[in-house]
Amino acid sequence: MSKKKKRLYFRTLFLSIISVLLGYVFYSNFFQNENTLVVEGDIAPNFQLETLEGETVELNDYRGQGVFLNFWGTYCPPCEEEMPYMDNQYQEYKDKGVEILAVNVGESDLAVERFVDRHNLSFPIPMDEDKAVLDSYGIGPLPTTFLINKDGKVLDILTGGMTEKDIKGYMERIEPS
């Protein structure tokens, strides 16, 4: 085989592999969310996780309150962008019966502590180190947020970043009446 044919062969092979990988990434991030185990209308599955401060958080303890259950990672740009907005709205709604639980998935305490300190976050950060809660909820891309009403029912499942206006509207939606 001539050098030109070999080069063409390897370039074609390389581009094919890249195309397959890109296709898989797009498919898994944009189309697999239908595989969510928890769907709107379900009662949110209970879980127990430890926060950065070492306190145990159990979802069922928040019955009677609205819960803004957010799954995130420090490496996720939309997560980082929405965190200050979430904290602003937490300050406004925490005394109105709405709680934010921002579950970090699979990261070290040190990385999360640095992130929390950098953004001055004040809401609870439960740590899902082994991703068991993430898996039980069937979550694909981050961030993913579950709006849970005072009865523990999932009202909505949101994927992707949110604006502060969006978050305020969601908090109003789950505020107990």
C-alpha positions as CSV (number, residue, x, y, z in Angstrom):
1,M,0.0,0.0,0.0
2,S,1.3,3.4,-0.8
3,K,1.9,6.1,1.8
4,K,-0.9,8.2,0.5
5,K,-3.4,5.3,0.8
6,K,-2.2,4.4,4.3
7,R,-2.5,8.1,5.4
8,L,-6.0,8.3,3.9
9,Y,-7.0,5.0,5.6
10,F,-5.8,6.1,9.0
11,R,-7.4,9.6,8.7
12,T,-10.7,8.0,7.7
13,L,-10.5,5.6,10.6
14,F,-9.6,8.4,13.1
15,L,-12.4,10.6,11.9
16,S,-14.9,7.7,12.1
17,I,-13.9,7.0,15.7
18,I,-14.2,10.7,16.7
19,S,-17.7,10.8,15.0
20,V,-18.9,7.7,16.9
21,L,-17.7,9.1,20.2
22,L,-19.3,12.5,19.6
23,G,-22.5,10.9,18.6
24,Y,-22.5,8.8,21.8
25,V,-21.9,11.9,23.9
26,F,-24.7,13.8,22.3
27,Y,-27.1,10.9,22.6
28,S,-26.3,10.2,26.2
29,N,-26.6,13.8,27.3
30,F,-29.7,14.8,25.3
31,F,-31.8,11.8,24.6
32,Q,-31.3,9.4,27.5
33,N,-33.0,11.5,30.1
34,E,-36.2,9.6,29.3
35,N,-34.7,6.8,31.3
36,T,-35.2,8.7,34.5
37,L,-36.4,6.3,37.2
38,V,-38.3,9.0,39.0
39,V,-41.0,10.8,37.0
40,E,-43.3,13.7,37.6
41,G,-46.2,12.6,39.9
42,D,-44.1,10.1,41.8
43,I,-43.4,10.4,45.5
44,A,-39.7,11.3,45.7
45,P,-37.6,8.3,46.9
46,N,-36.3,8.9,50.4
47,F,-32.5,8.9,51.0
48,Q,-30.1,9.7,53.8
49,L,-26.8,11.5,53.1
50,E,-24.2,13.3,55.2
51,T,-23.6,17.0,54.5
52,L,-20.2,18.7,54.4
53,E,-20.8,19.6,58.1
54,G,-21.3,16.0,59.0
55,E,-25.0,16.3,59.6
56,T,-27.3,13.5,58.3
57,V,-30.0,14.7,55.9
58,E,-33.0,12.6,55.2
59,L,-35.5,13.7,52.5
60,N,-38.5,12.5,54.4
61,D,-37.7,14.9,57.2
62,Y,-38.7,17.7,54.9
63,R,-42.3,16.6,54.5
64,G,-44.5,19.6,54.9
65,Q,-42.0,21.8,53.1
66,G,-41.2,22.4,49.4
67,V,-37.9,20.9,48.4
68,F,-35.7,22.1,45.6
69,L,-33.6,19.0,45.1
70,N,-30.6,19.8,42.9
71,F,-27.9,17.3,41.7
72,W,-24.7,19.0,40.7
73,G,-20.9,18.9,40.3
74,T,-18.1,21.4,40.7
75,Y,-16.9,20.6,37.2
76,C,-20.2,21.6,35.7
77,P,-20.3,25.2,34.3
78,P,-24.1,25.5,34.4
79,C,-24.1,24.2,38.0
80,E,-21.5,26.9,39.0
81,E,-23.5,29.6,37.3
82,E,-26.8,28.8,39.0
83,M,-25.4,28.2,42.5
84,P,-25.3,31.9,43.5
85,Y,-28.9,32.4,42.2
86,M,-30.0,29.4,44.2
87,D,-28.4,30.9,47.3
88,N,-30.1,34.2,46.8
89,Q,-33.5,32.6,46.5
90,Y,-32.7,30.3,49.5
91,Q,-32.3,33.4,51.6
92,E,-35.7,34.6,50.5
93,Y,-37.6,31.3,50.8
94,K,-36.1,29.3,53.6
95,D,-38.4,31.0,56.1
96,K,-41.4,30.4,53.9
97,G,-41.1,26.6,54.0
98,V,-38.9,25.9,51.0
99,E,-35.6,24.0,51.4
100,I,-32.8,23.6,49.0
101,L,-30.8,20.3,49.0
102,A,-27.9,20.6,46.6
103,V,-26.6,17.0,46.3
104,N,-23.0,16.9,45.1
105,V,-22.3,13.7,43.2
106,G,-19.1,11.7,43.4
107,E,-16.6,14.4,44.5
108,S,-14.2,14.8,47.3
109,D,-15.1,16.9,50.4
110,L,-12.1,19.1,49.8
111,A,-13.2,20.0,46.2
112,V,-16.7,20.7,47.3
113,E,-15.7,22.7,50.4
114,R,-13.5,25.0,48.2
115,F,-16.4,25.5,45.8
116,V,-18.8,26.3,48.6
117,D,-16.4,28.7,50.2
118,R,-15.7,30.4,46.9
119,H,-19.4,31.0,46.3
120,N,-20.4,31.6,49.9
121,L,-23.2,29.0,49.7
122,S,-25.4,28.7,52.8
123,F,-27.9,25.9,51.9
124,P,-27.2,22.2,52.8
125,I,-24.8,20.2,50.6
126,P,-25.5,16.5,51.0
127,M,-22.6,14.4,49.6
128,D,-23.5,11.4,47.3
129,E,-20.0,10.1,47.2
130,D,-20.9,6.7,45.6
131,K,-23.6,8.2,43.4
132,A,-26.2,5.8,44.9
133,V,-28.9,8.5,45.1
134,L,-28.0,9.8,41.6
135,D,-28.5,6.3,40.3
136,S,-31.7,5.7,42.3
137,Y,-33.2,8.8,40.7
138,G,-32.0,7.8,37.3
139,I,-30.3,11.1,36.6
140,G,-28.3,11.6,33.4
141,P,-26.8,15.1,32.7
142,L,-26.0,17.6,35.4
143,P,-27.5,19.8,36.7
144,T,-30.8,18.1,37.3
145,T,-33.4,19.5,39.7
146,F,-36.5,17.9,41.2
147,L,-39.3,20.2,42.4
148,I,-40.9,18.4,45.3
149,N,-44.1,19.7,47.0
150,K,-44.9,19.5,50.7
151,D,-46.4,16.0,50.3
152,G,-43.2,14.6,48.8
153,K,-44.6,14.5,45.2
154,V,-42.3,15.4,42.3
155,L,-44.0,18.3,40.5
156,D,-41.3,18.7,37.8
157,I,-37.9,17.5,36.7
158,L,-35.6,20.2,35.3
159,T,-32.3,19.6,33.4
160,G,-29.8,22.2,32.5
161,G,-28.9,25.6,34.0
162,M,-31.4,28.0,35.4
163,T,-31.6,31.8,35.6
164,E,-32.4,33.5,38.9
165,K,-35.8,34.4,37.6
166,D,-36.4,30.7,36.8
167,I,-35.4,29.6,40.3
168,K,-37.6,32.2,41.9
169,G,-40.6,30.9,39.9
170,Y,-39.8,27.3,40.9
171,M,-39.5,28.3,44.6
172,E,-42.9,30.0,44.4
173,R,-44.3,26.8,42.8
174,I,-43.2,24.6,45.7
175,E,-43.9,27.0,48.5
176,P,-46.4,25.4,50.9
177,S,-49.7,27.2,51.0
